[in-house]
């Protein structure tokens, strides 16, 4: 969640953490739930049916993974809807309620942090994240929280394909396939069928310096990543705890002119936000000044006093 908030702050001038949380839990203009690649995302609330329908267009019926019939799967979804009717429940509470209604076998799967059954239920618009209770997440009924409408899955998939091409293009089928977690052949057929317009390659002025959080959409949508991550940065990523297993996707990045130029870490110490940056090359005076401004931006967003440390390059 912290990464999602920081990703928004990079793109919305003057945004503060309380603005994001107000949009999620008070205004309900944003919604948090499982969508593409089976992972958690924040979406505009009025667009959620589009994204969930697009994912359903390429996935087999969820209940088949559990050896259930369509009727048995419907019973589980009905149990989830009944349990959440008019209230928000913690994961463990939801697991207990559904197990009581649909069978004990559901308890462990719903209680799992991997989202198994509830992730599938989210794609069908049956639940989404509700306001946290302390440091624990809750779940609510999507239709009662933000409203719901049915969207044709194939129409939704075509629209998502067009949006990917507009945002990340020019892009090949393999790149869309990796981003949306589908087979390249399926992606190629889809791109051909929608006639997605690919933006032309063009020269651009130098891009800004940015500190992007882990799982930022810029990095997640950039495929293949050889052009994004130079060799010196890959060495830094290998030494990072998450980088060893997840690669650049799981690592906060220092971005300069659209290319990863280092990694960074953050830690909250009381009223201080301690930010340590490890560049892969020496920063120019202008880049160092831009980095200090970026750290100030993050501090303002978090409502904390920023403290910057820049690691010295090793010989």
SVG drawing of the C-alpha trace seen along z (x, -y; Angstrom):
<svg xmlns="http://www.w3.org/2000/svg" viewBox="-27 -22 65 54">
<polyline fill="none" stroke="black" stroke-width="0.4" points="0.0,0.0 2.9,-2.4 4.3,-1.8 0.9,-2.4 0.6,-5.7 4.1,-6.8 3.4,-5.9 0.4,-8.2 2.4,-11.0 4.9,-10.9 2.2,-11.7 -0.1,-14.1 1.4,-17.4 0.8,-18.4 -0.7,-15.0 -0.4,-14.0 -1.0,-10.6 -4.2,-11.7 -5.6,-12.6 -5.2,-9.0 -6.7,-7.5 -9.6,-9.9 -10.2,-8.9 -10.2,-5.2 -12.1,-5.1 -14.2,-8.3 -14.9,-9.5 -14.6,-5.9 -13.3,-7.4 -10.5,-4.8 -10.8,-1.1 -8.2,1.5 -8.6,5.1 -7.0,7.9 -7.0,7.4 -4.4,7.9 -1.7,10.5 -3.6,11.6 -2.1,8.8 -3.5,5.9 -4.0,2.6 -5.7,-0.7 -8.2,-1.6 -10.7,-4.5 -13.8,-3.1 -16.0,-3.7 -13.5,-1.7 -13.1,1.4 -15.8,3.4 -13.8,2.8 -10.5,4.2 -12.1,7.2 -14.0,8.1 -10.8,7.9 -9.1,10.4 -12.0,12.7 -11.9,12.8 -8.5,14.6 -8.8,16.8 -10.6,20.1 -13.6,20.4 -12.1,19.9 -13.9,22.9 -12.2,25.4 -8.9,24.9 -10.6,26.3 -12.3,29.2 -15.7,27.6 -18.7,27.5 -20.2,24.2 -23.1,24.7 -20.6,25.4 -18.6,22.3 -21.8,20.2 -22.5,21.5 -19.2,20.2 -19.7,16.8 -23.2,16.6 -21.7,17.3 -19.2,14.5 -21.9,12.1 -24.1,13.1 -21.2,12.9 -20.3,9.3 -23.9,8.0 -23.8,4.6 -20.5,5.0 -16.7,5.0 -14.9,8.2 -11.3,9.0 -9.8,11.8 -10.1,14.3 -13.7,13.2 -14.6,13.7 -13.0,17.1 -15.0,18.2 -18.3,16.9 -17.8,18.5 -16.7,21.8 -19.9,21.9 -22.0,21.4 -20.1,23.2 -17.9,25.8 -14.9,26.1 -12.6,26.6 -12.9,22.9 -11.5,21.6 -7.8,22.1 -8.0,20.8 -9.8,17.7 -7.6,17.0 -4.5,17.3 -2.6,14.1 -2.3,15.1 -6.0,14.3 -7.0,17.6 -10.8,17.7 -11.3,14.0 -9.1,12.9 -11.4,14.8 -14.4,13.3 -12.9,9.9 -12.7,10.4 -16.4,11.2 -17.2,8.0 -18.2,9.8 -15.7,8.1 -13.0,5.5 -10.9,4.0 -12.7,2.0 -11.4,-0.6 -8.5,0.9 -9.2,1.9 -6.0,0.8 -3.2,2.3 -5.4,5.1 -7.3,5.1 -11.0,5.6 -13.3,6.7 -16.6,5.3 -19.2,6.1 -18.2,4.3 -21.7,3.5 -22.5,2.0 -19.2,0.1 -18.8,-1.5 -21.7,-0.1 -21.4,2.4 -22.2,2.8 -21.6,5.7 -19.1,5.2 -18.7,7.6 -15.3,9.3 -14.2,9.3 -15.1,5.6 -13.2,4.8 -10.1,6.8 -10.0,4.9 -10.2,1.6 -7.4,2.6 -5.2,3.6 -5.8,0.2 -4.9,-1.6 -1.7,0.4 -0.6,-0.5 -1.3,-4.1 0.6,-4.2 3.5,-1.9 3.8,-1.7 5.3,-1.2 5.0,2.3 5.1,5.9 2.7,8.6 5.2,10.3 5.3,7.1 1.6,6.9 1.5,10.6 4.0,10.2 2.2,7.2 -1.3,8.8 -0.1,12.4 -1.4,14.0 0.2,16.1 2.1,14.2 -0.1,15.8 -3.2,14.5 -1.8,11.1 -0.8,11.0 -4.3,11.9 -5.8,9.3 -3.5,6.5 -4.3,7.4 -8.0,7.5 -8.3,4.1 -5.9,2.4 -4.2,0.7 -2.5,-2.5 1.2,-2.4 2.7,-5.8 5.7,-6.6 9.2,-6.7 10.3,-10.2 13.1,-12.2 12.2,-13.6 14.0,-16.1 15.8,-14.7 13.2,-13.3 13.0,-14.3 14.7,-12.6 12.3,-10.5 12.4,-8.2 9.9,-5.4 8.6,-2.9 8.7,0.8 6.1,2.2 5.7,-1.1 3.6,-0.9 6.4,-2.5 8.7,0.4 5.9,3.1 4.9,2.0 8.4,1.7 9.3,4.9 11.8,6.1 13.8,4.4 17.4,4.6 17.0,1.0 15.6,-0.1 18.2,1.4 21.9,0.9 24.3,3.6 25.8,1.5 22.3,1.2 21.6,4.9 24.6,5.5 22.9,3.3 19.6,5.1 21.2,8.5 22.3,7.2 18.9,6.0 16.8,8.4 13.8,8.3 15.9,7.8 17.5,11.2 14.1,12.9 11.9,10.3 14.4,8.4 13.9,4.7 10.1,4.9 10.4,5.4 13.0,2.7 12.5,-1.1 14.4,-2.8 16.2,-6.0 15.0,-7.0 16.9,-9.6 15.7,-10.4 13.5,-7.3 16.3,-4.9 17.1,-3.3 20.3,-4.9 20.3,-3.4 18.1,-2.1 16.9,-3.6 15.4,-2.6 13.1,-4.4 12.4,-4.1 10.2,-6.0 11.9,-7.0 9.4,-8.9 8.8,-12.2 11.7,-11.6 11.6,-9.9 15.1,-8.5 15.8,-8.0 19.1,-6.4 20.0,-6.4 22.6,-4.2 23.3,-5.5 25.1,-3.4 27.1,-6.3 28.2,-9.7 25.4,-12.3 25.9,-15.7 25.3,-18.8 22.0,-19.3 20.9,-15.7 21.9,-16.0 19.8,-19.1 16.9,-17.4 17.3,-14.4 17.0,-16.7 13.8,-18.2 12.4,-14.7 13.2,-13.8 11.5,-16.9 8.4,-16.0 8.3,-12.5 8.7,-14.0 5.8,-16.4 3.7,-13.5 4.4,-11.4 4.1,-14.4 7.6,-13.7 10.9,-15.5 13.0,-14.0 16.7,-13.0 18.7,-12.1 21.8,-9.9 23.6,-9.2 25.9,-6.3 29.4,-6.8 30.5,-4.8 32.8,-2.0 36.0,-1.7"/>
</svg>
